[in-house]
């Protein structure tokens, strides 16, 4: 019993020792497409509330 617990602990330690930190990868968005009935009004709204620019 003690040997099994020791083996499991050693296996967990070994797996943790070789684990690496992985950062989330994001994609750079530089523009979006908006499908609205009135594009000019939508553009004005985004400029006003989100600080967008044309």
N, C-alpha and C positions, 0 to 999 in steps of 0.2 A: 504494500500500500504506500509506504513512504517513498519507495523508488518511483512509483507512478506519479506521485505528486511532484517529486523533484524533477522528473523528466518533463512534465507539463510546464512547470515553472521555467525550466531552462529553455524549452521551446518558445515560450512567450517572450522571454528575454531576448533570445536570438532573433526572433521576428521583429521585435521593437528596435533592436540595435541597427538593423539594416533598412528600416523604413525611412523614407525621405519625405520632406514636406513638399506638398504640391500646391501651388497657388492657382486660383481660378483664372482662366484665360478669358479676357473680354475682347470683343471686336470693336474697332474704332468706327463709330457712326458719325459721319460728317453731314448727312442730310437724310430726310425722310420724305416719302411721298404721301400726300394727303388727298383723299378723294372726297370732296365736299361739293354741295350744290353751288356755293358762292366762294370761289377761291380767294378773291380779294378780301372779303370780310374775314375769312379764316386766317389769312396772312396777317391782317391787322390785329386780330385777337391774339395770335401767337406772339406777335411783337410786343403787345401791351402786357400780357400776363407772364410770359416766359423770357422776356428780354431778347427775343430773337431779332435777327436782322436779315435783310434781303441781300 
